[in-house]
Amino acid sequence: MSDDLHIPIVEEQAHVLKREVGLEQVTVRTVAEEHQVIVRDEVRREHVEVTRVSINREVAEAPPVRTEGDVTIVPIVEERLVVEKRLFLVEELHLTKTASAQAVELPATLRRMRAEVERHDLHQQEQH
């Protein structure tokens, strides 16, 4: 016989078990709402006034279109038969641009979605 003493060593272990349990049910419903609004903005218009300016002067070549201030000048030329052909500046078109603004109001319909949420406790339903 041996003098050895045997003491069993015990170990405890824990195990976690999980399961899904429904607590409540959620119902979501979307509702479309409409409301009328007035949209305000400005409409811009431009108007061109044409003024004919008689020049009647001989030129060596056709002048380019040019701008002086807010006036755009478009040269109009013609060939005239003299003893030799010469270029005459007959007239210029002076174009003056003016702008006007007008306030406008237009009705518009805007839509917005709203969510309604209902909650139902599943445990209370099971007890009934």
C-alpha positions in Angstrom: 0.0 0.0 0.0 1.2 3.4 -0.8 1.0 6.5 1.3 -0.1 8.5 -1.7 -3.3 10.3 -1.2 -5.4 10.8 -4.3 -7.6 13.9 -4.3 -9.8 14.3 -7.3 -9.7 17.9 -8.8 -13.1 19.0 -10.1 -13.7 21.8 -12.5 -17.0 23.4 -13.2 -17.8 24.7 -16.7 -20.5 27.0 -17.8 -22.4 26.9 -21.1 -24.6 29.6 -22.4 -27.5 28.6 -24.5 -29.2 31.3 -26.6 -32.5 31.4 -28.4 -34.5 34.1 -30.1 -37.6 35.3 -28.3 -39.9 37.7 -30.0 -40.8 40.6 -27.6 -42.9 42.8 -29.9 -44.1 43.2 -33.4 -43.7 46.4 -35.3 -46.0 47.5 -38.2 -44.8 50.4 -40.4 -47.2 52.1 -42.7 -46.3 55.0 -45.0 -48.8 57.8 -45.7 -48.4 60.3 -48.5 -49.3 63.8 -47.6 -49.7 66.7 -50.1 -49.7 70.4 -49.4 -49.9 73.3 -51.8 -47.2 75.9 -52.0 -46.5 79.0 -54.0 -43.2 79.0 -55.9 -41.9 82.5 -56.4 -39.1 83.4 -58.8 -38.2 86.0 -61.4 -38.5 85.6 -65.2 -36.0 87.6 -67.2 -36.6 88.9 -70.7 -34.3 90.7 -73.1 -35.4 93.0 -75.9 -33.2 94.2 -78.7 -33.9 97.6 -80.3 -32.5 98.1 -83.8 -31.5 101.6 -84.9 -30.3 102.1 -88.5 -27.5 104.7 -88.7 -26.7 105.9 -92.3 -22.9 106.1 -92.9 -22.5 106.1 -96.7 -18.6 106.2 -96.6 -16.1 104.3 -98.7 -14.0 101.7 -96.8 -11.1 99.5 -97.9 -12.6 96.4 -96.2 -15.7 95.4 -94.3 -15.4 96.5 -90.7 -15.8 93.8 -88.0 -18.8 93.6 -85.7 -18.0 95.6 -82.6 -19.4 96.5 -79.2 -19.4 100.0 -77.8 -20.8 100.0 -74.2 -24.1 98.1 -74.3 -24.5 98.7 -78.1 -23.4 96.0 -80.6 -22.7 97.5 -84.1 -23.1 95.4 -87.2 -21.7 97.0 -90.3 -23.7 96.6 -93.6 -21.6 97.0 -96.8 -22.3 96.9 -100.5 -20.2 97.0 -103.6 -20.8 99.9 -105.9 -19.6 100.2 -109.5 -17.6 103.4 -110.0 -14.9 103.4 -112.6 -13.3 101.0 -110.3 -15.0 98.9 -107.7 -15.0 100.5 -104.2 -16.4 99.4 -100.9 -18.8 101.7 -99.2 -20.0 101.5 -95.6 -23.7 102.0 -96.2 -25.0 101.9 -92.7 -24.5 100.4 -89.3 -27.0 98.5 -87.2 -26.8 99.7 -83.6 -28.3 97.0 -81.4 -29.2 98.1 -77.9 -30.1 95.3 -75.5 -32.4 96.0 -72.5 -33.5 93.5 -69.9 -36.5 93.4 -67.7 -37.5 91.2 -64.8 -41.0 90.1 -63.8 -41.9 88.3 -60.6 -44.0 85.2 -61.2 -45.9 82.9 -58.8 -46.8 79.4 -59.8 -48.8 76.9 -57.7 -47.0 73.6 -57.0 -47.9 70.4 -55.2 -45.3 68.9 -53.0 -45.5 65.3 -51.6 -43.9 64.1 -48.4 -44.0 60.5 -47.0 -44.8 60.1 -43.3 -44.3 56.8 -41.5 -46.8 55.6 -38.9 -45.4 52.9 -36.5 -47.5 50.6 -34.4 -45.9 48.3 -31.8 -47.6 45.2 -30.5 -46.2 43.4 -27.4 -46.1 39.7 -28.2 -46.1 38.6 -24.5 -49.4 40.4 -23.8 -51.0 38.7 -26.8 -50.0 35.2 -25.6 -51.5 35.8 -22.1 -55.0 36.6 -23.5 
